């Protein structure tokens, strides 16, 4: 629970730092394992586009 604005700013900065560290670690592990990060990101984007289209289709149907 956030009680004041000062603690909220500190918490959000720490959360951002943790998120960036996690993403960096994921990319570093993928790179060291020999995966092409660009290829994985491109495939992920295509899957997300298809998922969004299916979501809107099912909501509007």
C-alpha positions as a Markdown table, in Angstrom:
| # | Residue | x | y | z |
|---|---|---|---|---|
| 1 | Unk | 0.0 | 0.0 | 0.0 |
| 2 | Unk | 1.3 | 3.4 | -1.0 |
| 3 | Unk | 0.9 | 6.0 | 1.8 |
| 4 | Unk | 2.5 | 9.1 | 0.3 |
| 5 | Unk | 4.0 | 10.3 | -3.0 |
| 6 | Unk | 7.6 | 10.1 | -1.9 |
| 7 | Unk | 7.4 | 6.4 | -1.2 |
| 8 | Unk | 5.6 | 5.9 | -4.5 |
| 9 | Unk | 8.4 | 7.5 | -6.5 |
| 10 | Unk | 11.0 | 5.3 | -4.8 |
| 11 | Unk | 9.0 | 2.2 | -5.4 |
| 12 | Unk | 8.4 | 3.0 | -9.0 |
| 13 | Unk | 12.1 | 3.6 | -9.6 |
| 14 | Unk | 13.0 | 0.3 | -8.0 |
| 15 | Unk | 10.3 | -1.5 | -10.0 |
| 16 | Unk | 11.7 | 0.1 | -13.2 |
| 17 | Unk | 15.2 | -0.9 | -12.3 |
| 18 | Unk | 14.2 | -4.5 | -11.6 |
| 19 | Unk | 12.2 | -4.7 | -14.9 |
| 20 | Unk | 15.1 | -3.4 | -16.9 |
| 21 | Unk | 17.5 | -5.9 | -15.1 |
| 22 | Unk | 15.2 | -8.8 | -15.9 |
| 23 | Unk | 14.9 | -7.8 | -19.6 |
| 24 | Unk | 18.6 | -7.4 | -19.9 |
| 25 | Unk | 19.2 | -10.8 | -18.3 |
| 26 | Unk | 16.8 | -12.5 | -20.7 |
| 27 | Unk | 18.4 | -10.9 | -23.7 |
| 28 | Unk | 21.9 | -11.8 | -22.4 |
| 29 | Unk | 21.0 | -15.4 | -21.8 |
| 30 | Unk | 19.4 | -15.7 | -25.2 |
| 31 | Unk | 22.4 | -14.2 | -26.9 |
| 32 | Unk | 24.9 | -16.5 | -25.0 |
| 33 | Unk | 22.8 | -19.5 | -26.0 |
| 34 | Unk | 23.1 | -18.6 | -29.7 |
| 35 | Unk | 19.6 | -17.4 | -30.3 |
| 36 | Unk | 19.1 | -14.4 | -32.6 |
| 37 | Unk | 17.2 | -11.9 | -30.5 |
| 38 | Unk | 16.0 | -10.0 | -33.5 |
| 39 | Unk | 14.4 | -13.1 | -35.0 |
| 40 | Unk | 12.7 | -14.0 | -31.6 |
| 41 | Unk | 11.4 | -10.4 | -31.3 |
| 42 | Unk | 10.1 | -10.4 | -34.8 |
| 43 | Unk | 8.3 | -13.7 | -34.3 |
| 44 | Unk | 6.9 | -12.5 | -31.0 |
| 45 | Unk | 5.5 | -9.4 | -32.6 |
| 46 | Unk | 3.8 | -11.5 | -35.3 |
| 47 | Unk | 2.2 | -13.7 | -32.7 |
| 48 | Unk | 1.0 | -10.7 | -30.7 |
| 49 | Unk | -0.6 | -9.2 | -33.8 |
| 50 | Unk | -2.5 | -12.4 | -34.5 |
| 51 | Unk | -3.6 | -12.6 | -30.9 |
| 52 | Unk | -4.8 | -9.0 | -30.9 |
| 53 | Unk | -6.8 | -9.6 | -34.1 |
| 54 | Unk | -8.4 | -12.7 | -32.6 |
| 55 | Unk | -9.2 | -10.9 | -29.4 |
| 56 | Unk | -11.0 | -8.0 | -31.2 |
| 57 | Unk | -12.8 | -10.5 | -33.5 |
| 58 | Unk | -14.1 | -12.5 | -30.5 |
| 59 | Unk | -15.1 | -9.3 | -28.7 |
| 60 | Unk | -17.0 | -7.8 | -31.6 |
| 61 | Unk | -18.5 | -11.1 | -32.8 |
